[in-house]
Amino acid sequence: MESFTYYMPTRLLFGAGRLAELATTEHFPWKKALLVAGAGGSARRSGTLDRVRGLLASRGVQTVVYDRIRPNPEVAQVEEAARIAKEEGCDVVIGLGGGSTIDSAKSIAMLAKNPGPYWDYMTSGTGGRRVARNGALPIVAITTTAGTGTEADPWTVQSNPQSREKIGWGSDITFPTLSIIDPELMTSLSPRQTAYTGMDALFHSAEAYLATCHQPASDLLALEAVSLIAKQLPVAVADGSNIEARAALAWANTEAGICESLSSCISHHSMEHAVSAFYPDVAHGCGLTMLSVAYFSDLAERRPERFAELAQAMGEKVDLLPESERAFAFIRALEKLIQAVGLADETLSKYGVRKADIPELARNAFSAMGGLFKVTPVKQEQADVERIFQRAYR
């Protein structure tokens, strides 16, 4: 009998057109919101930010906009926004956008209720391991991408440029209270951003399936998410207006977020966090993709169990293969998907990563995000991680 914990306190409103319910839902009792958006201005240009403000205003909710969150968000913006939330007396924080803005909304919500610098609360690396005893403001997530699953989990990732660390953190207090997943908000996403975010969701699911802490519910959700992404991501990349594909990816992404609540990512994410901590121009999903074939090949060689099911979920006919080849069907399926969504041209060297960086990147993966190595299905040491970086390097 397996032993596990299942805790999922977030209310999900899922489906095309559900954003409109922000004006009427009984599950929004707050009166003044800090509305967090990205620095790139996409939410404003698309009209979504003004639409959200209008829906809230229709029910008497005031909004204070903070739109300075970077694609790889940093602690300085979290601290600035938390100070504004306190000064303005906000009683809820809304994250509008992709993973960076919703993650930041979680971090801001915590810091708005607790004293001191944000990094004091990080539980690894140079973090102070302080406990957020005052909880957090309520968090509402309105996602406009299908990548991180952050609308359905407690995790938030922030970078500290001074220490060159990118650390994920979260607890029960940083689960969103309410999340709206409306695929109509995702149709304007560019093909490349669609590919990056979709691959991120794929890896969340695959890693949750392989993690040693997987459980029955996460297994079911992970395999369905992998299947949906393998089928629908190339469709959405080719035609971003295809609402059926967008809805399938939105649900797969939310499934992946639930998987991160019930299971965990593994050291693939630790390695990518090191890359984008050193090179912030690397989008998270892009970094994961560049490392993925080398990473999962290494795992499949050392611990092939459970890879065949992932390959089957991606459409590979593994039952026709010899037992010794079934794990590597997943690698072939992964390579085909990367090609199909237009990411085969992404290389570490293109972003300025040098082979000479590899030892330091490996050390950073352990120091900043060492906890994920504990749930990785093989034991990995510095030399193992360096070997994978070397295999991935182009």
Secondary structure, 3 states (H helix, E strand, C coil): CCCCCCCCCCEEEECCCHHHHHHCCCCCCCCEEEEEEECCCHHHHCCHHHHHHHHHHCCCCEEEEEEEECCCCEHHHHHHHHHHHHHHCCCEEEEEECHHHHHHHHHHHHHCCCCCCHHHHCCCCCCCCCCCCCCCCCEEEEECCCCCCHHHCCCEEEEECCCCEEEEECCHHHCCCEEEECHHHHCCCCHHHHHHHHHHHHHHHHHHHHCCCCCHHHHHHHHHHHHHHHHHHHHHHHCCCCHHHHHHHHHHHHHHHHHHHHCCCCHHHHHHHHHHHHCCCCCHHHHHHHHHHHHHHHHHHHCCCCHHHHHHHCCCCHHHCCHHHHHHHHHHHHHHHHHHCCCCCCCCHHHCCCHHHHHHHHHHHHHHHHHHHHHCCCCCCHHHHHHHHHHHCC
